Amino acid sequence: MSTPVEIAPAKGKLGVLLVGLGAVSTTTIAGVFAIRKGLAKPIGSLAEMGTIRLGKRTDNRSPLIKDFVPLADLNDIVFGGWDIFEDNCYEAAKHAGVLEEKLLEQVKDELAAIKPMPAVFDRQYVKRLDGPNVKKGKNKKDLANQLIADIRKFKADNGCDRLVLIWAGSTEIFMQEAPCHQSLAAFEKGLEESDPAIASSMIYAYAAISEGIPYGNAAPNLSAEVPALQELAAKTGSPVCGNDMKTGQTLIKTVIAPGLKARMIGVRGWYSTNILGNRDGEVLDDPESFKTKEESKKGALDYIFQPHLYPDLYKDISHVVRINYYPPRGDNKEGWDNIDIFGWLGYPMQLKINFLCRDSILAAPIVLDVALFLDLAKRSGMKGIQEWLSFYFKSPMYAKDLYPEHDLFIQLMKLKNTLRYIMGEELITHLGREYYD
Ligand SMILES: NC(=O)c1ccc[n+]([C@@H]2O[C@H](COP(=O)([O-])OP(=O)(O)OC[C@H]3O[C@@H](n4cnc5c(N)ncnc54)[C@H](O)[C@@H]3O)[C@@H](O)[C@H]2O)c1
């Protein structure tokens, strides 16, 4: 046993502010309301359903994670958020078409009470969308100040003790680090000058982090990982994590790829295609937003296979990712993977995966877990990038000079060991010699 980290208790209400009250957000919110009413179980949530082994295998100590670490109670969560559309969460959930009418009716009043605050939005960054519920300001600094005012008002109006803010808005166009991202001073000057390199999502991130609030990015946009916002997070003590939730095809990729590599099975090509018909699919139909997603989806294999260490097995893999907008499919995405692999003496084989999934059903428990764990991180005094939350992301944020960890099983071990660490429990290495000595 080591010394536990001092963790502030999860007392009072936790406000979860979501940017973008679309399919993912409304499925998360409606789900939490349904769970509170005993209508459903939090399936897919590690924080709510997972257990954690403590001590030796012979100790038989495997509490639920939520009983082991002090997480906010689901009954203490208050939701709010922003959107460019004026629909309340009930209307937005109906529009998203993920959850059945029968379930939505049972949580209608709570959902309808959540009305989006006017958004900070600029079509320059999301070309396929436009909506009426948008703030006006004299520059981006002014818009950031308006968001800060919204955040403070939400906290006061709802009597929240703590807040978490998560970007679940549309995927913005592909952007790279620019000079105004390099330091906090340059970023704040860029806000004053409305520098085009500062996208809407960064204005939300800036507002949250300025207030010392944890910030998570569920989408692939360049957001809080720029040096300026990292500098701000170090100053205000905000924990941050992202990017792009690991839900359908990439989740399966990061399950299969480590398995192939563990057995030194070679890979020549990996062709992934998706059909998707929700609003996210429509936004991703724009080549500039798709590029952001593509970069995020393609990173994982390179890092898992480490072609520089295994050139005979993984050099020059042909990795293709496609997303096709196909409206009849709605939120029920279908993904196909064709994987060309080779074994002993180079003999070729193939693996085909056809995943008929539901995008927002896979995403909602991630939003919940990320909110609960970010709040825990904040109460535990952990600030800046939370690498232990890589488990949830396609493009996990990582410290400079490192490389990201994409292997789902290493990510899970890292997450659980972080929980053991903060609670002063022994870390589990799986060495297990003691059982045989
Ligand atoms: N569902 C998944 O499996 C999954 C996985 C990984 C990432 N994501 C990402 O999560 C995000 C949300 O996905 P979704 O399916 O809910 O999409 P969606 O289109 O249903 O919802 C996004 C919402 O964000 C709003 N929005 C856009 N820009 C905004 C801004 N600047 N301020 C406030 N609101 C804004 C839109 O109006 C829309 O209502 C997308 O970026 C998507 O790529 C989803």
Ligand as a Chemical Component Dictionary entry (heavy atoms), coordinates in Angstrom:
data_LIG
# 
_chem_comp.id                   LIG 
_chem_comp.type                 NON-POLYMER 
_chem_comp.pdbx_formal_charge   0 
_chem_comp.three_letter_code    LIG 
# 
loop_
_chem_comp_atom.comp_id 
_chem_comp_atom.atom_id 
_chem_comp_atom.alt_atom_id 
_chem_comp_atom.type_symbol 
_chem_comp_atom.charge 
_chem_comp_atom.model_Cartn_x 
_chem_comp_atom.model_Cartn_y 
_chem_comp_atom.model_Cartn_z 
_chem_comp_atom.pdbx_ordinal 
LIG N1  N1  N 0  -21.196 8.864  -31.980 1  
LIG C1  C1  C 0  -19.991 8.417  -32.048 2  
LIG O1  O1  O 0  -19.765 7.228  -32.096 3  
LIG C2  C2  C 0  -18.853 9.390  -32.049 4  
LIG C3  C3  C 0  -17.582 8.888  -31.858 5  
LIG C4  C4  C 0  -16.510 9.755  -31.822 6  
LIG C5  C5  C 0  -16.713 11.102 -31.968 7  
LIG N2  N2  N 1  -17.945 11.576 -32.205 8  
LIG C6  C6  C 0  -18.078 13.010 -32.406 9  
LIG O2  O2  O 0  -18.954 13.568 -31.463 10 
LIG C7  C7  C 0  -19.504 14.735 -32.022 11 
LIG C8  C8  C 0  -21.015 14.713 -31.825 12 
LIG O3  O3  O 0  -21.573 13.659 -32.576 13 
LIG P1  P1  P 0  -23.154 13.583 -32.791 14 
LIG O4  O4  O 0  -23.429 12.297 -33.456 15 
LIG O5  O5  O -1 -23.839 13.936 -31.531 16 
LIG O6  O6  O 0  -23.354 14.752 -33.869 17 
LIG P2  P2  P 0  -24.652 15.667 -34.049 18 
LIG O7  O7  O 0  -24.471 16.331 -35.375 19 
LIG O8  O8  O 0  -25.899 14.920 -33.787 20 
LIG O9  O9  O 0  -24.510 16.728 -32.862 21 
LIG C9  C9  C 0  -23.567 17.749 -32.875 22 
LIG C10 C10 C 0  -24.268 19.008 -32.405 23 
LIG O10 O10 O 0  -23.278 20.013 -32.255 24 
LIG C11 C11 C 0  -23.869 21.236 -32.613 25 
LIG N3  N3  N 0  -22.792 22.184 -32.838 26 
LIG C12 C12 C 0  -21.919 22.269 -33.857 27 
LIG N4  N4  N 0  -21.051 23.279 -33.665 28 
LIG C13 C13 C 0  -21.398 23.861 -32.490 29 
LIG C14 C14 C 0  -20.871 24.942 -31.744 30 
LIG N5  N5  N 0  -19.826 25.641 -32.182 31 
LIG N6  N6  N 0  -21.466 25.236 -30.559 32 
LIG C15 C15 C 0  -22.532 24.536 -30.104 33 
LIG N7  N7  N 0  -23.062 23.503 -30.771 34 
LIG C16 C16 C 0  -22.498 23.170 -31.945 35 
LIG C17 C17 C 0  -24.707 20.884 -33.823 36 
LIG O11 O11 O 0  -25.699 21.843 -34.051 37 
LIG C18 C18 C 0  -25.276 19.537 -33.426 38 
LIG O12 O12 O 0  -26.537 19.643 -32.797 39 
LIG C19 C19 C 0  -19.084 14.776 -33.488 40 
LIG O13 O13 O 0  -17.983 15.646 -33.646 41 
LIG C20 C20 C 0  -18.674 13.363 -33.746 42 
LIG O14 O14 O 0  -17.727 13.246 -34.790 43 
LIG C21 C21 C 0  -19.042 10.749 -32.218 44 
# 
loop_
_chem_comp_bond.comp_id 
_chem_comp_bond.atom_id_1 
_chem_comp_bond.atom_id_2 
_chem_comp_bond.value_order 
_chem_comp_bond.pdbx_ordinal 
LIG N1  C1  SING 1  
LIG C1  O1  DOUB 2  
LIG C1  C2  SING 3  
LIG C2  C3  SING 4  
LIG C2  C21 DOUB 5  
LIG C3  C4  DOUB 6  
LIG C4  C5  SING 7  
LIG C5  N2  DOUB 8  
LIG N2  C6  SING 9  
LIG N2  C21 SING 10 
LIG C6  O2  SING 11 
LIG C6  C20 SING 12 
LIG O2  C7  SING 13 
LIG C7  C8  SING 14 
LIG C7  C19 SING 15 
LIG C8  O3  SING 16 
LIG O3  P1  SING 17 
LIG P1  O4  DOUB 18 
LIG P1  O5  SING 19 
LIG P1  O6  SING 20 
LIG O6  P2  SING 21 
LIG P2  O7  DOUB 22 
LIG P2  O8  SING 23 
LIG P2  O9  SING 24 
LIG O9  C9  SING 25 
LIG C9  C10 SING 26 
LIG C10 O10 SING 27 
LIG C10 C18 SING 28 
LIG O10 C11 SING 29 
LIG C11 N3  SING 30 
LIG C11 C17 SING 31 
LIG N3  C12 SING 32 
LIG N3  C16 SING 33 
LIG C12 N4  DOUB 34 
LIG N4  C13 SING 35 
LIG C13 C14 SING 36 
LIG C13 C16 DOUB 37 
LIG C14 N5  SING 38 
LIG C14 N6  DOUB 39 
LIG N6  C15 SING 40 
LIG C15 N7  DOUB 41 
LIG N7  C16 SING 42 
LIG C17 O11 SING 43 
LIG C17 C18 SING 44 
LIG C18 O12 SING 45 
LIG C19 O13 SING 46 
LIG C19 C20 SING 47 
LIG C20 O14 SING 48 
# 
